[in-house]
Amino acid sequence: MDSAKLNDWMQVVGIFAVVASLIFVGLQMIQDREIALAGQYQERSAMAVEYWNGLAQSEYDVRTIGNNVIANPKWTESSEMLLHRKKLEWLT
């Protein structure tokens, strides 16, 4: 094998190595994006759970809503419910 053919084969192998490394980098970018999205979803879920736990443990909110319902059976909305609805909108 002369040096020209060897040089040609080395260039072909080099091209395949570059293409393979670009494919690998592309796959890594896709995986990193999926991991970042999963982290965002997990963080949003954790914040929603924290909010609901706080709401469930908040005696004031439960008492206020309960008193409004008892005092006015046709009660549908109040400033507290609107506030809670607005808090939930940014979580979704």
C-alpha positions as protocol buffer text, in pm:
chain_id: "A"
residue {
  index: 1
  type: MET
  ca { x: 0 y: 0 z: 0 }
}
residue {
  index: 2
  type: ASP
  ca { x: 150 y: 329 z: -97 }
}
residue {
  index: 3
  type: SER
  ca { x: 131 y: 642 z: 115 }
}
residue {
  index: 4
  type: ALA
  ca { x: -140 y: 807 z: -101 }
}
residue {
  index: 5
  type: LYS
  ca { x: -385 y: 521 z: -46 }
}
residue {
  index: 6
  type: LEU
  ca { x: -301 y: 509 z: 324 }
}
residue {
  index: 7
  type: ASN
  ca { x: -362 y: 884 z: 347 }
}
residue {
  index: 8
  type: ASP
  ca { x: -700 y: 843 z: 171 }
}
residue {
  index: 9
  type: TRP
  ca { x: -807 y: 566 z: 409 }
}
residue {
  index: 10
  type: MET
  ca { x: -700 y: 770 z: 710 }
}
residue {
  index: 11
  type: GLN
  ca { x: -911 y: 1063 z: 586 }
}
residue {
  index: 12
  type: VAL
  ca { x: -1215 y: 836 z: 538 }
}
residue {
  index: 13
  type: VAL
  ca { x: -1173 y: 697 z: 891 }
}
residue {
  index: 14
  type: GLY
  ca { x: -1136 y: 1053 z: 1021 }
}
residue {
  index: 15
  type: ILE
  ca { x: -1456 y: 1164 z: 848 }
}
residue {
  index: 16
  type: PHE
  ca { x: -1649 y: 872 z: 1000 }
}
residue {
  index: 17
  type: ALA
  ca { x: -1507 y: 958 z: 1342 }
}
residue {
  index: 18
  type: VAL
  ca { x: -1621 y: 1320 z: 1307 }
}
residue {
  index: 19
  type: VAL
  ca { x: -1971 y: 1215 z: 1196 }
}
residue {
  index: 20
  type: ALA
  ca { x: -1998 y: 965 z: 1482 }
}
residue {
  index: 21
  type: SER
  ca { x: -1888 y: 1225 z: 1736 }
}
residue {
  index: 22
  type: LEU
  ca { x: -2146 y: 1475 z: 1602 }
}
residue {
  index: 23
  type: ILE
  ca { x: -2421 y: 1213 z: 1633 }
}
residue {
  index: 24
  type: PHE
  ca { x: -2308 y: 1141 z: 1989 }
}
residue {
  index: 25
  type: VAL
  ca { x: -2312 y: 1512 z: 2079 }
}
residue {
  index: 26
  type: GLY
  ca { x: -2663 y: 1545 z: 1931 }
}
residue {
  index: 27
  type: LEU
  ca { x: -2787 y: 1254 z: 2141 }
}
residue {
  index: 28
  type: GLN
  ca { x: -2631 y: 1408 z: 2452 }
}
residue {
  index: 29
  type: MET
  ca { x: -2807 y: 1738 z: 2382 }
}
residue {
  index: 30
  type: ILE
  ca { x: -3142 y: 1561 z: 2349 }
}
residue {
  index: 31
  type: GLN
  ca { x: -3083 y: 1376 z: 2675 }
}
residue {
  index: 32
  type: ASP
  ca { x: -2980 y: 1695 z: 2857 }
}
residue {
  index: 33
  type: ARG
  ca { x: -3297 y: 1869 z: 2735 }
}
residue {
  index: 34
  type: GLU
  ca { x: -3516 y: 1584 z: 2857 }
}
residue {
  index: 35
  type: ILE
  ca { x: -3342 y: 1588 z: 3196 }
}
residue {
  index: 36
  type: ALA
  ca { x: -3391 y: 1964 z: 3226 }
}
residue {
  index: 37
  type: LEU
  ca { x: -3761 y: 1935 z: 3139 }
}
residue {
  index: 38
  type: ALA
  ca { x: -3806 y: 1655 z: 3390 }
}
residue {
  index: 39
  type: GLY
  ca { x: -3641 y: 1871 z: 3656 }
}
residue {
  index: 40
  type: GLN
  ca { x: -3878 y: 2157 z: 3579 }
}
residue {
  index: 41
  type: TYR
  ca { x: -4182 y: 1929 z: 3598 }
}
residue {
  index: 42
  type: GLN
  ca { x: -4061 y: 1785 z: 3925 }
}
residue {
  index: 43
  type: GLU
  ca { x: -4004 y: 2132 z: 4071 }
}
residue {
  index: 44
  type: ARG
  ca { x: -4352 y: 2246 z: 3966 }
}
residue {
  index: 45
  type: SER
  ca { x: -4506 y: 1936 z: 4118 }
}
residue {
  index: 46
  type: ALA
  ca { x: -4316 y: 1990 z: 4442 }
}
residue {
  index: 47
  type: MET
  ca { x: -4437 y: 2350 z: 4458 }
}
residue {
  index: 48
  type: ALA
  ca { x: -4796 y: 2243 z: 4394 }
}
residue {
  index: 49
  type: VAL
  ca { x: -4777 y: 1978 z: 4666 }
}
residue {
  index: 50
  type: GLU
  ca { x: -4626 y: 2231 z: 4905 }
}
residue {
  index: 51
  type: TYR
  ca { x: -4903 y: 2478 z: 4826 }
}
residue {
  index: 52
  type: TRP
  ca { x: -5179 y: 2220 z: 4878 }
}
residue {
  index: 53
  type: ASN
  ca { x: -5021 y: 2097 z: 5200 }
}
residue {
  index: 54
  type: GLY
  ca { x: -5004 y: 2453 z: 5325 }
}
residue {
  index: 55
  type: LEU
  ca { x: -5365 y: 2511 z: 5226 }
}
residue {
  index: 56
  type: ALA
  ca { x: -5477 y: 2189 z: 5395 }
}
residue {
  index: 57
  type: GLN
  ca { x: -5293 y: 2282 z: 5715 }
}
residue {
  index: 58
  type: SER
  ca { x: -5407 y: 2642 z: 5717 }
}
residue {
  index: 59
  type: GLU
  ca { x: -5682 y: 2670 z: 5973 }
}
residue {
  index: 60
  type: TYR
  ca { x: -5762 y: 3029 z: 5871 }
}
residue {
  index: 61
  type: ASP
  ca { x: -5834 y: 2945 z: 5507 }
}
residue {
  index: 62
  type: VAL
  ca { x: -6046 y: 2642 z: 5587 }
}
residue {
  index: 63
  type: ARG
  ca { x: -6236 y: 2828 z: 5857 }
}
residue {
  index: 64
  type: THR
  ca { x: -6295 y: 3132 z: 5636 }
}
residue {
  index: 65
  type: ILE
  ca { x: -6424 y: 2929 z: 5346 }
}
residue {
  index: 66
  type: GLY
  ca { x: -6637 y: 2713 z: 5576 }
}
residue {
  index: 67
  type: ASN
  ca { x: -6787 y: 3019 z: 5746 }
}
residue {
  index: 68
  type: ASN
  ca { x: -6870 y: 3172 z: 5408 }
}
residue {
  index: 69
  type: VAL
  ca { x: -7044 y: 2856 z: 5294 }
}
residue {
  index: 70
  type: ILE
  ca { x: -7237 y: 2820 z: 5623 }
}
residue {
  index: 71
  type: ALA
  ca { x: -7339 y: 3187 z: 5627 }
}
residue {
  index: 72
  type: ASN
  ca { x: -7444 y: 3186 z: 5263 }
}
residue {
  index: 73
  type: PRO
  ca { x: -7536 y: 2846 z: 5116 }
}
residue {
  index: 74
  type: LYS
  ca { x: -7546 y: 2994 z: 4764 }
}
residue {
  index: 75
  type: TRP
  ca { x: -7195 y: 3130 z: 4802 }
}
residue {
  index: 76
  type: THR
  ca { x: -6982 y: 3047 z: 4500 }
}
residue {
  index: 77
  type: GLU
  ca { x: -6688 y: 3287 z: 4491 }
}
residue {
  index: 78
  type: SER
  ca { x: -6503 y: 3497 z: 4743 }
}
residue {
  index: 79
  type: SER
  ca { x: -6184 y: 3692 z: 4742 }
}
residue {
  index: 80
  type: GLU
  ca { x: -6011 y: 3396 z: 4910 }
}
residue {
  index: 81
  type: MET
  ca { x: -6120 y: 3155 z: 4639 }
}
residue {
  index: 82
  type: LEU
  ca { x: -6014 y: 3399 z: 4368 }
}
residue {
  index: 83
  type: LEU
  ca { x: -5676 y: 3432 z: 4534 }
}
residue {
  index: 84
  type: HIS
  ca { x: -5634 y: 3054 z: 4549 }
}
residue {
  index: 85
  type: ARG
  ca { x: -5740 y: 3021 z: 4185 }
}
residue {
  index: 86
  type: LYS
  ca { x: -5480 y: 3281 z: 4081 }
}
residue {
  index: 87
  type: LYS
  ca { x: -5213 y: 3096 z: 4279 }
}
residue {
  index: 88
  type: LEU
  ca { x: -5301 y: 2776 z: 4098 }
}
residue {
  index: 89
  type: GLU
  ca { x: -5296 y: 2937 z: 3753 }
}
residue {
  index: 90
  type: TRP
  ca { x: -4923 y: 3005 z: 3766 }
}
residue {
  index: 91
  type: LEU
  ca { x: -4855 y: 2645 z: 3872 }
}
residue {
  index: 92
  type: THR
  ca { x: -5017 y: 2502 z: 3561 }
}
